[in-house]
C-alpha cells in the first residue's frame, strides 16, 4: 500500500473495498468529509486514515486507532504498534489475531 498523499484517497478493490486516506494536506474536518468518508463508512468498506489526528473529531466513536512508533531508549530501530479503541468492539477481534492457544 503506497501513501496517497497527493491524491488524498487511494481505493484498493479487495473483497471488502479498502479506502486509504491521507489527511496530512487537509485543512479542515469538512474537507475530509467532502472526500466521501461518511458514505464509505455507511457502505461497510474498510477505511484507513493516515494523519488521523487531524480529523479525529469526525471519526466514529468505534474507530480503532493504530499508532506506529519508531525507536525507544537504547533501541532507536525498534518498532512498536499500539492499538486503542473501544474495548467492547475491538477486544475480541484483536484477541483472535494473537498467535498461540486460547
C-alpha positions in Angstrom: 0.0 0.0 0.0 1.5 3.3 -1.0 0.7 6.6 0.6 -1.9 8.6 -1.2 -0.5 12.0 -0.1 -1.0 13.7 -3.4 -4.4 12.1 -4.3 -5.8 12.1 -0.8 -7.6 8.8 -1.3 -6.5 5.5 -2.8 -9.0 2.8 -3.3 -8.0 -0.9 -3.4 -10.6 -3.3 -5.0 -10.3 -6.1 -2.4 -13.2 -8.4 -1.3 -14.2 -5.6 1.0 -13.1 -2.3 -0.7 -10.3 -0.6 1.2 -10.1 3.2 1.1 -6.7 4.6 2.2 -6.9 8.3 3.1 -4.1 10.7 3.9 -5.3 13.7 5.9 -1.9 15.4 6.1 -2.7 18.0 3.5 -6.3 18.7 4.5 -7.1 22.0 6.2 -10.4 21.0 7.9 -12.7 18.2 9.0 -15.2 19.4 6.4 -12.6 18.9 3.6 -12.1 15.4 4.8 -15.8 14.7 4.9 -16.2 16.0 1.3 -13.9 13.1 0.2 -16.9 10.8 0.8 -15.7 9.3 4.1 -19.1 9.1 5.7 -20.7 7.4 2.6 -17.9 4.8 2.5 -18.4 4.2 6.2 -22.1 3.5 5.7 -21.3 1.1 2.9 -19.2 -1.0 5.3 -15.9 -0.5 3.4 -12.6 -0.7 5.3 -11.3 2.9 5.8 -7.7 3.6 6.8 -6.7 7.2 7.6 -3.1 8.4 7.8 -2.6 11.5 10.0 -6.0 10.7 11.6 -5.2 13.1 14.5 -6.1 15.9 12.1 -9.7 14.6 11.7 -10.3 12.8 14.9 -13.4 14.9 15.7 -15.3 13.4 12.7 -14.2 9.8 13.1 -16.8 7.4 14.6 -16.5 6.5 18.3 -15.8 2.9 17.5 -12.7 3.8 15.5 -9.6 1.6 16.1 -6.6 3.8 16.4 -3.3 2.2 15.2 -0.1 4.1 16.2 3.2 3.1 14.7 6.1 4.1 16.9 9.8 4.0 16.0 12.6 3.9 18.5 12.7 4.0 22.2 15.5 4.5 24.7 18.6 2.5 23.7 16.8 0.8 20.7 16.4 3.5 18.0 15.3 0.9 15.4 12.7 -0.9 17.4 9.2 -0.6 16.1 6.1 -0.7 18.2 2.4 -1.0 17.3 -0.1 0.5 19.8 -3.8 -0.2 19.3 -6.5 1.6 21.1 -10.3 1.9 20.8 -13.5 0.9 22.5 -12.7 -2.3 24.3 -16.1 -3.9 23.7 -15.9 -3.7 20.0 -12.3 -4.4 19.3 -11.0 -6.6 22.2 -12.4 -9.9 20.9 -11.5 -9.1 17.3 -7.9 -8.3 18.2 -7.6 -11.2 20.6 -8.3 -13.6 17.7 -5.4 -12.2 15.8 -2.8 -13.1 18.5 -0.8 -16.2 18.0 -1.0 -19.2 20.3 -3.6 -21.2 22.1 -6.6 -19.6 23.8 
